[in-house]
Structure formats: C-alpha cells, structure tokens
C-alpha cells in the first residue's frame, strides 16, 4: 500500500514516543519560560500511552487515529494534550472506514485538525501558537502526494514558521501573560510540533 495505513501509523508511534522522550527536558525548559514547564511530560506521556496501544490498533485508519486521541486523553489533562487529542479526533472522523488514505490528503487532514483546534482552543491564527505551525503545514503540503516530499517540506516549514514568529509576542494561552518576555523566544507548542515532525522522518 502506497498511502497511509494503520500499520504505518503504528510504526510512526514508536518513533514519536522515542522522539518525545528524548526531547522531554528540552520542551519542559522551553515551556518553563512561558508556562507550566510540563510540555515535555505531556508529549512524552501521550506518545508512551499511544505506544502501549499499537498492538491492538485496528486496520481502519480512522479508528487508529481515534485510538491515539484516546491515548492522549488517558495520559492526563493539559491544554496541549487536549489540543493534540482534538487534532487526532478530527483526523479520525475524516479517515473513518478506510484502510488506506492517500498522501495527497495530508493537507486536508492538517487543515481539518487546525480548524478543530481553533474551535476547541478558542484562538486565532497569528497569535504565535501551535495553531500557526499546523496552519503553515497544511498550506505547505497542499498538492503533494508522496511521503518523501511531504517529509522534506514539513521540516522546512517548521523551521520557517519558527523563524517567522520568533520575534513576535505570544497572544494565546498562558504564554500571553508573558507577552513582552516571549519576544525572541520560540513558542513551546511550535517546538513540540517540530519535535514530532523530526521524529517522524528519523
């Protein structure tokens, strides 16, 4: 199968769990500058919980995404964990009933995740948050239908988005309370997405 399957999702979860665990201290430190300092814990706990479920992952891609969403819900409550679960539930709904999803649908799935996260988080684009990097990834992956080009553009997009927002203040979430301090500092949620993208292509 050339597209995204449940088996490929299960393989990716292992890489995500390893990548999140390796970056936990880094993400905690980045989050500690503007928030609670637990982002690395949230991400590593979520993907570790997901990795414990892959043996029973269904062949239905939508149900596989739903399993991942439930893993983040079970791993503990946090704003980033909730948004991640929301994004995964959006993908679950879009892919339900299919055992393979074409890579060309990546942009649409990311856009759906962005919209669901915007609604759940009650935020707006341009506020220097995880929403902006997901939006950038949705735009950058439009028209691509092969895994390798998708991976390459995803890495480049993460770097460009971090660069574009670094010198702007955070205006969403707990970090908005440190708006002036956040200028010149990367948004922790964006960094978490970069960690996940990097893990996926490792």
TIMAR-689770 format. One line per 5 residues: number of its first residue (from 1); for each residue x, y, z of N, C-alpha, C. Coordinates in pm, whole numbers, m for minus. Last residue first. Layout:
residues N
NUM = X:Y:Z:X:Y:Z:X:Y:Z | ...
This chain:
residues 202
202 = 1284:1049:1121:1410:990:1169:1433:852:1109 | 1047:1161:1065:1136:1140:950:1269:1077:990 | 922:1179:1311:857:1104:1204:951:1074:1088 | 1084:1351:1456:1077:1210:1495:1019:1125:1381 | 1027:1593:1331:1163:1539:1325:1165:1391:1359
197 = 759:1623:1406:794:1609:1265:932:1548:1250 | 793:1647:1686:716:1536:1629:749:1514:1482 | 946:1881:1705:997:1756:1762:924:1636:1699 | 765:2063:1592:893:2037:1524:954:1905:1575 | 570:2057:1789:538:2008:1655:666:1976:1578
192 = 716:2174:1995:667:2037:2011:630:1977:1876 | 752:2432:1897:869:2344:1913:827:2198:1927 | 491:2522:1915:553:2508:1783:674:2416:1790 | 470:2525:2194:384:2437:2114:438:2416:1974 | 658:2725:2268:678:2584:2304:593:2486:2223
187 = 784:2967:2047:665:2917:2114:683:2769:2145 | 1106:3107:2106:1019:3019:2028:900:2974:2111 | 1166:3447:2176:1162:3310:2227:1067:3227:2141 | 1134:3703:2093:1267:3645:2078:1277:3502:2126 | 894:3768:2332:958:3818:2210:1101:3766:2203
182 = 811:3698:2584:808:3594:2480:871:3639:2349 | 806:3922:2740:914:3827:2763:924:3726:2648 | 566:4033:2653:692:4103:2627:811:4008:2640 | 379:3829:2739:390:3873:2600:525:3939:2570 | 297:3658:2939:439:3695:2933:472:3749:2794
177 = 44:3591:2899:69:3671:3018:214:3718:3024 | 52:3420:2688:13:3559:2660:37:3650:2780 | 103:3167:2785:217:3246:2739:181:3392:2712 | m144:3052:2825:m74:3106:2941:41:3198:2900 | m311:3157:2519:m276:3065:2626:m203:3133:2741
172 = m169:3403:2302:m268:3297:2327:m218:3207:2439 | 28:3564:2210:m100:3628:2242:m209:3525:2271 | 373:3628:2219:265:3530:2231:137:3601:2274 | 529:3861:1991:483:3821:2125:378:3712:2118 | 793:3778:1755:660:3830:1785:621:3789:1928
167 = 1022:3655:1682:1032:3791:1736:897:3860:1755 | 929:3405:1582:1018:3414:1699:1018:3554:1761 | 785:3366:1350:712:3410:1470:802:3440:1590 | 964:3287:1155:871:3396:1125:806:3452:1251 | 1099:3069:1266:1173:3192:1234:1079:3312:1219
162 = 887:2886:1276:954:2928:1399:1028:3059:1378 | 844:2862:1001:739:2917:1087:797:2963:1220 | 1081:2748:905:1039:2880:856:935:2943:949 | 1081:2501:1043:1190:2597:1063:1147:2738:1021 | 846:2385:940:863:2405:1085:969:2511:1111
157 = 911:2372:669:802:2458:714:810:2485:863 | 1115:2182:660:1143:2320:617:1037:2416:671 | 966:1957:743:1082:2003:820:1112:2149:788 | 778:1940:534:734:1957:672:847:2011:760 | 925:1889:306:861:2021:319:814:2046:461
152 = 1008:1624:365:1106:1731:343:1043:1869:363 | 766:1485:384:856:1490:498:953:1607:484 | 666:1517:124:590:1566:239:680:1583:360 | 856:1380:m30:844:1526:m42:766:1588:74 | 799:1113:79:930:1177:90:922:1330:74
147 = 526:1045:18:573:1060:155:703:1139:166 | 332:1227:m222:430:1124:m191:491:1152:m55 | 178:1441:m302:114:1310:m294:212:1195:m271 | 89:1782:m260:192:1678:m253:128:1542:m231 | m112:1971:m247:m70:1926:m378:38:1819:m377
142 = m3:2116:54:m107:2110:m49:m48:2067:m183 | 185:2160:245:172:2023:194:66:2010:86 | 162:2426:323:284:2382:255:271:2245:191 | m84:2442:457:m63:2516:332:55:2460:253 | m36:2279:678:m148:2250:589:m129:2318:454
137 = 178:2412:796:199:2278:741:87:2240:645 | 50:2645:881:159:2654:783:185:2518:718 | m128:2537:1069:m180:2607:952:m74:2615:843 | 56:2446:1253:m30:2348:1186:m90:2410:1060 | 161:2689:1333:250:2595:1265:170:2485:1196
132 = m60:2814:1450:7:2875:1335:95:2776:1261 | m126:2656:1668:m222:2670:1560:m154:2723:1434 | 72:2692:1855:74:2568:1777:m20:2576:1657 | 121:3051:1818:88:2929:1891:99:2808:1800 | 86:3341:1752:210:3272:1789:181:3153:1879
127 = m142:3438:1646:m118:3468:1787:6:3399:1842 | m213:3366:1392:m132:3485:1407:m101:3522:1550 | m550:3251:1436:m420:3242:1371:m346:3374:1388 | m696:3227:1762:m694:3278:1626:m555:3256:1567 | m885:3014:1987:m778:3105:1950:m795:3153:1807
122 = m1032:2813:2110:m1086:2950:2105:m977:3053:2075 | m969:2550:2112:m884:2639:2189:m930:2783:2192 | m1169:2444:1945:m1154:2396:2083:m1076:2494:2169 | m1130:2586:1705:m1260:2587:1772:m1247:2548:1918 | m865:2526:1648:m906:2665:1661:m1038:2675:1738
117 = m883:2249:1624:m805:2306:1733:m841:2453:1757 | m1034:2230:1391:m1085:2172:1515:m1013:2229:1637 | m861:2354:1209:m993:2412:1235:m1052:2360:1365 | m639:2177:1218:m626:2320:1252:m761:2380:1290 | m757:1944:1120:m704:1947:1257:m690:2091:1305
112 = m812:2028:860:m921:1988:948:m879:1991:1094 | m553:2069:771:m645:2182:775:m763:2151:867 | m456:1808:782:m396:1911:867:m488:2032:880 | m619:1691:588:m625:1642:726:m566:1745:823 | m537:1832:362:m677:1841:407:m691:1796:551
107 = m270:1751:343:m303:1892:362:m445:1909:416 | m301:1470:298:m232:1523:415:m270:1668:444 | m398:1356:73:m497:1409:167:m433:1473:291 | m191:1243:m61:m241:1370:m113:m346:1433:m22 | m159:995:44:m74:1101:99:m122:1238:52
102 = m470:826:99:m367:878:8:m288:991:74 | m523:573:327:m553:713:296:m438:768:213 | m672:262:393:m560:335:333:m606:476:296 | m900:176:503:m778:107:545:m654:168:479 | m1178:360:630:m1081:334:524:m956:267:579
97 = m1347:436:834:m1397:342:736:m1301:308:624 | m1235:768:884:m1314:654:931:m1364:567:816 | m1102:999:831:m1048:875:774:m1130:751:809 | m1226:1208:963:m1202:1222:819:m1162:1090:753 | m1222:1123:1228:m1350:1141:1160:m1333:1144:1009
92 = m946:1126:1275:m1022:1002:1289:m1154:1011:1212 | m881:1394:1252:m829:1300:1153:m906:1169:1156 | m1015:1480:1484:m1052:1534:1354:m1006:1441:1243 | m871:1344:1675:m1012:1309:1657:m1065:1364:1525 | m626:1478:1656:m633:1336:1619:m777:1290:1599
87 = m699:1730:1752:m648:1716:1616:m660:1571:1568 | m770:1659:2015:m869:1720:1926:m827:1705:1780 | m525:1573:2116:m637:1477:2106:m743:1529:2010 | m397:1821:2110:m346:1709:2031:m454:1604:2010 | m549:1967:2292:m545:2010:2152:m494:1898:2062
82 = m490:1820:2524:m628:1831:2477:m633:1871:2330 | m218:1862:2548:m268:1727:2529:m410:1728:2475 | m216:2137:2593:m155:2085:2471:m203:1943:2443 | m353:2152:2841:m405:2223:2723:m346:2166:2594 | m411:1839:3002:m327:1958:2981:m379:2025:2856
77 = m469:1541:3179:m524:1665:3127:m417:1774:3117 | m346:1222:3070:m355:1330:3167:m401:1460:3102 | m366:1002:2909:m234:1034:2964:m237:1148:3065 | m615:983:2797:m586:900:2915:m457:939:2984 | m590:1151:2581:m689:1182:2683:m660:1106:2812
72 = m399:1014:2435:m366:1147:2490:m466:1190:2596 | m550:787:2374:m426:773:2450:m388:906:2512 | m751:886:2216:m787:834:2348:m664:818:2435 | m600:942:1988:m667:1051:2060:m702:1008:2202 | m528:685:1912:m424:778:1954:m485:894:2033
67 = m778:585:1841:m703:520:1948:m594:613:2001 | m833:746:1624:m915:760:1743:m846:697:1864 | m650:648:1438:m634:785:1489:m715:805:1617 | m775:398:1406:m636:405:1455:m609:545:1511 | m1014:465:1295:m1016:409:1430:m876:409:1491
62 = m917:551:1046:m990:642:1134:m992:593:1277 | m806:318:943:m719:431:973:m788:530:1067 | m864:m6:1039:m933:115:997:m849:237:1039 | m729:m194:1181:m683:m167:1045:m750:m43:986 | m658:m104:1529:m742:m157:1421:m688:m120:1284
57 = m408:m200:1756:m458:m94:1667:m538:m153:1552 | m291:m349:1950:m433:m372:1924:m493:m269:1829 | m36:m253:1957:m54:m395:1930:m199:m427:1895 | m55:13:2037:m41:m17:1894:m61:m164:1861 | m64:92:2298:m190:51:2237:m175:1:2094
52 = 168:194:2384:121:75:2454:m7:19:2394 | 192:426:2242:276:312:2203:233:182:2269 | 22:596:2383:m17:550:2249:63:427:2208 | 178:639:2610:48:574:2624:1:519:2489 | 386:777:2484:413:649:2551:283:570:2569
47 = 254:1002:2396:301:907:2295:343:774:2358 | 188:1119:2648:87:1089:2547:133:986:2447 | 436:1151:2775:334:1062:2834:229:1022:2731 | 558:1334:2602:616:1201:2618:516:1104:2680 | 384:1558:2625:409:1494:2496:462:1353:2512
42 = 392:1614:2904:267:1590:2833:289:1513:2705 | 666:1659:2942:599:1549:3012:470:1512:2941 | 700:1886:2788:774:1765:2755:712:1642:2820 | 536:2069:2928:503:2029:2790:573:1899:2751 | 567:2184:3172:534:2041:3169:504:1990:3028
37 = 588:2453:3235:709:2373:3230:684:2224:3224 | 385:2637:3228:394:2550:3346:520:2463:3347 | 533:2912:3055:417:2839:3102:447:2754:3224 | 765:3026:2962:639:3096:2933:516:3028:2991 | 975:2872:3040:1000:3015:3022:870:3094:3008
32 = 883:2614:3038:901:2679:3167:928:2828:3157 | 901:2538:2775:768:2569:2830:780:2645:2962 | 1173:2485:2763:1115:2587:2676:980:2632:2728 | 1188:2276:2952:1263:2401:2974:1205:2515:2890 | 1030:2083:2829:994:2132:2962:1061:2266:2990
27 = 1179:2041:2596:1046:2101:2586:998:2153:2721 | 1411:1924:2708:1420:2043:2624:1286:2116:2618 | 1305:1697:2830:1370:1800:2912:1379:1932:2836 | 1201:1556:2599:1117:1597:2712:1179:1710:2794 | 1324:1445:2382:1313:1592:2384:1238:1644:2506
22 = 1308:1172:2423:1441:1233:2411:1436:1385:2425 | 1030:1138:2418:1105:1109:2540:1242:1176:2538 | 974:1205:2153:917:1285:2261:993:1263:2391 | 1110:1000:2015:1147:1139:1995:1096:1229:2107 | 975:769:2107:1118:784:2131:1160:931:2119
17 = 716:828:2012:739:805:2155:886:823:2191 | 763:845:1738:715:962:1811:738:948:1961 | 836:585:1679:933:692:1658:892:818:1734 | 595:456:1744:719:419:1812:823:528:1799 | 421:573:1560:402:597:1704:528:563:1783
12 = 496:469:1315:527:608:1345:515:638:1494 | 388:214:1330:534:229:1321:575:372:1360 | 115:284:1331:174:213:1445:326:225:1446 | 94:395:1077:69:478:1195:133:414:1318 | 141:171:923:236:282:916:217:377:1034
7 = m87:26:990:46:m29:1021:151:81:1019 | m291:183:887:m282:165:1030:m144:113:1071 | m149:387:622:m224:273:675:m210:267:827 | m122:607:354:m116:593:500:m206:479:544 | m22:451:42:m67:560:127:m50:532:275
2 = 55:220:m87:139:337:m102:100:451:m9 | 84:m120:0:0:0:0:88:125:0
